[in-house]
Amino acid sequence: MNKFEYTVIPEQAGNRIDKVLSDVQDDWSRSQIQNWIKDKIVLLEGKPVKSNYKCVAGDAIEIDIPEPEVLDVVPEEMNLDIVYEDSDVLVVNKPRGMVVHPAPGHYSGTLVNGLMAHCKDLSGINGVLRPGIVHRIDKDTSGLLMVAKNDKAHESLVNQLKAKTTTRVYKAIVHGVMPHDQGTIDAPIGRDKSDRQKMTVTDENSRDAVTHFNVIKRFTNYTFVECQLETGRTHQIRVHMKYIGFPLAGDPKYGPSKTLQIEGQALHAQTLGFDHPTTGEYMEFEREIPADMMELLDLLEKRS
């Protein structure tokens, strides 16, 4: 078991314990936390806590997190677009519509299933369901991902992400005509109170998030932009662009219903750069936007 310890901060006082914990840990659902409470592994000041307990500032919470259930993730032969590979790292171009790693409802057809068939040596740090996965991009976002093939490489790449020394540049088509040629969005992102499936810009239980953008081309009612991540929060570009009034075209979660015809948000992780975990050499990779986004740009060009 892994022990988790947390002290409730004043801003969280009065909130139910399951809400406090799910806000602190994005990967934990409130139903999962409730099950842990029923199993009496969530302790308050060393004693099992009730499910409806409302937290007080300074509460010391402990959880003996059980080991994840071992699931048989089956390798599946796929025609993966491998951009680079050596004994430490692998860079892959993920297509739109592919889930990165297995999760409830998606135990097959994921990038991890394909990676396991492609190579037998993947980092085990993230457990059986996420071998080698250092960072994610959303199911309906296409583009480049770095994958660790051993634990040393994994730690190096994660540390680079934390230190904000990696290069992650995206291309996106957004609603509206952006008036500024470039800018920086510095706005913290946290879980949306009214919809737990969404993220939003908020000062409550949030983490800092910074996105830089440059306008590539303006069309009638739309803009083609380049976004560079300084941080890597869940749905960051999608949330930030909506926040400044220019939501991504096709985004089913954060965009308008009337939009361009594309399966999911028009967002592509085009450029990925990092220092090689062993040699220290800076490496940068690029994959042009996929055909569906290119078709949209051609359509917008004809309309303008």
Disulfide bonds with the S-S distance in Angstrom:
none
